[in-house]
Amino acid sequence: QRTTSGAIVSLSCATLIALLTCVEVADFLRGTSDDHLFVDTSRGSTLRINLNISFPALPCSTITLDTLDISGNHAPDLMRHISKTRLDKAGRSLEDGPRAGDGR
């Protein structure tokens, strides 16, 4: 048997499903990105980080890397195996040029 209350429930559910579908499609099409970078401190005291960064118009003498411990204090003893290599304008290593850094 068809009842008015059954029709109201059916129409309400259909409207709610259509509304939720439209909201999800709109959220998908918006395409926002949320970037986060954090350090997982539960895995031990040190974290290995490998960097390979090129600064084409910056002298090696002005480039520094600061390290902080878990409490946010400066920790210079955490830096190891850091080398700086001079590059030419094409990005090739200048083998015969001076090297700076080497973790000091």
C-alpha positions, 0 to 999 in steps of 0.5 A, a space after each residue: 500500500 502506498 502511503 503519504 508518510 512512505 512517499 515523504 521518507 522516500 523523497 527525503 532519502 532520495 534528496 539526501 543521497 543526491 545532495 551528498 553525491 553533489 557535495 562529494 563530486 564538488 569536493 573531488 573536482 575542487 582538487 585542493 592539495 594539502 602538503 605537510 612535512 613532519 618528522 616521525 619521532 617514534 622511530 629512534 633518535 636520528 633520521 637519515 635525510 638525503 638531499 640533492 639540491 642545485 643552486 645555479 647562481 649561488 656561491 657555495 660559501 653562502 649555503 648553509 644547512 641548519 639542524 634542530 633536535 626534537 626540542 627545536 634547539 640548534 644541533 650542529 653535531 647532527 650534520 654528517 657527510 655534507 659536501 658541496 660541489 661547484 657546478 658550471 652554468 650547464 649544471 656539470 660538476 667542476 671537478 678541478 675546482 675547489 670543494 667546500 664543506 665536507 661536513 665541517 
